[in-house]
């Protein structure tokens, strides 16, 4: 056999090692099923693969293909507080915990790569694994960040286009029609009676804010209104939601307390008011969350003395926007507002239960317990994860791998 024949690789081997023999659609199909960590490395294979992986259409396809076949998890942000015999250390946590789905066992911890003026990061919301943070002190909420932990990139959003930011509420959602992520920000004054809040919307695709009209009838003679921050404002069926509690004046009902659910269609950028269920009871506060991709209303009611617990009534809107579809799911006792954490995507309720403080090396420590509760059977299951904290703030969001923020302007890698 000649040397030239010995040096030549077998024909079948040569064909398999040529990347251009595979049809483009097959290559994209394979890449769309790979984890983010692998795709970040494969950008360096060639210019063609780089263009594949950074293409917005591929990023959307990967989000669906990969995460439909892999269980996600949860990002838990819980500021850490410690008590000393002499003083109290305020929480300044920059740590998030990534936990397994269903079990909530810790996978890893990672540091929030940006800071705020007050030192208190606050989770606005999460969409497709993109986290939105702002300053916990609402009067300082001028800085807003979008962060993708799976690719270690973040961006600070541009400055507001509103005339002033005094009191602020935000929401974060995904525009499925335009494959865009949007942040909504309200700002209102201390004037009485209170006028409607100003509103602006940020679009990731344009990297800019714009002012929009509220577009609904605002209630007259409002002395005060309050956006309930007990839980992050839920994004359900393409809509963001805020629970607004108000004090009205006028006539024989001066000082009347009322509530409204404000809904925002992220695709059309239109607001509307949703109906609240009729329910008598000693309700002292309300907030909103999501339950199996449906809107849920949480009503906190005080127990009859001598009990100090709160009764938590959970209502579910089974058909979106329809008043008659409100249905009371269950009633669960909780010790305080912060102990109600929210629902998992499988519909289990996550709550905490306080434990007594114990003195250890001149510091007070607490071993809180966390439970998953089935809202239908009320069966409780204790979960052993990050419970050794005694703060009063607990943010949790669904987590999944995503390539969004991989390419674009004003991005910071770390």
C-alpha positions, 0 to 999 in steps of 0.5 A: 500500500502506498504512503499516500493511501496510508495517509488518507483517512477512510472515506466514512471518517472523512465525511463524519468529521466535516461539519458542513455535511450535517444540514443546518436544521439538524445542527440547530436542533441539536444545539437547542437541546444543549445546556447553556454552559455548553453553548457558551463554549460552542460559540468559539467553534466557528463563526457560523455557530457563533451566529447561530447561538447569538441569534434571537430566534435561536435563543427563543427556540432554546428556551422552549426546547431545553427547558421543556425537557429539564426541570428548572429550579428556584432562585431564593433571595433572603437577606440575612440578619443577625442579632447581637446582645449589643446591637442588631445587624441590618440585612445587606445580603447580596447572596441568592440561592439556587434550589432544586425543583420539588425538594428545594435542596440547595444546588449553589449560591451566587452573589448579586453582581451589583449593589444599591444605594440602600444596600437592600436588593429587592426582587421585582420579578422573574421571567424565563430565568431573567431576574429584575432587581431594584432598591428595596427602599422604594423612594430610592428605586431609580436603579433597575437591573436585569440579570441572567445568572446562567450566563453571568451577565447583567445590565442597568436600565437607562434613567427614567423618563418621568418627571420625578420618582418619589414613590415607586412600584414596578413589575416585570413581564415577557411580551410573547408576541414581540419576544421582548422583556418589559419593566413597568414603573409607577410613580405617584406624589404625596398630593391629596387627593391623590391623582392617578400615578404616572407610568412608564414602560421599559423595552429590552429590545429598544433599551429605552423607557416611554411614558404611557397612559393609565387609560382607566377610570381612576377613583375620585377623592383618593386620600391614600393608596398603597401597592401591596408588596407582600409578594412580588407582583405576579405575571400571569397569562401575559399580564402583570398584576398589582393589588392597590389598597386605597382610602377614599374620602367623601360623604358618610363613608369618609375614610372608606377602605377599598381595593382594586386589582390593576392588570397590565397586558404586556403585549398590548401595553393596556391597563384594566381593572379586574373584579375582586371576589365578594367575601365577608370577613375581617380582612386586614390585607390582600395580595396577589400571586400565581397558582398553576399559571392562574391568578390567585388572591390572598386575604389575611384575616385575624383570628379570634382572640386569644389566638395570634395567628393569621388566617390566610384565605386563598382565592383562585380566578379559574377563568381569567378576567371573569368575576364568577370564576373566583373560587375559594381554594383553602384557608391556611393559618400563618404566623405573619405576612412574611411567613407566606412565601408563595406557591411552587409551579406544582401548586404546593404552598411554601410557608415558614414557621418561626422558632424561638431565638437561641443564644449562641456565642453572644449572638441570637440565632434562629432555626426556622422551619419551612413547609410545603402544604397541599392546598387541597388536603392541607397535608404538610411536609417539612423541607430542609433547606435554607431555614437558618435565617430570621429576616422578614423578607423572603423573595423566591422566583422560578429559575431556568437556563436562558441565553437572553442578554447574551448579546447586546449593548450596555451589558456587563459580564462578571 
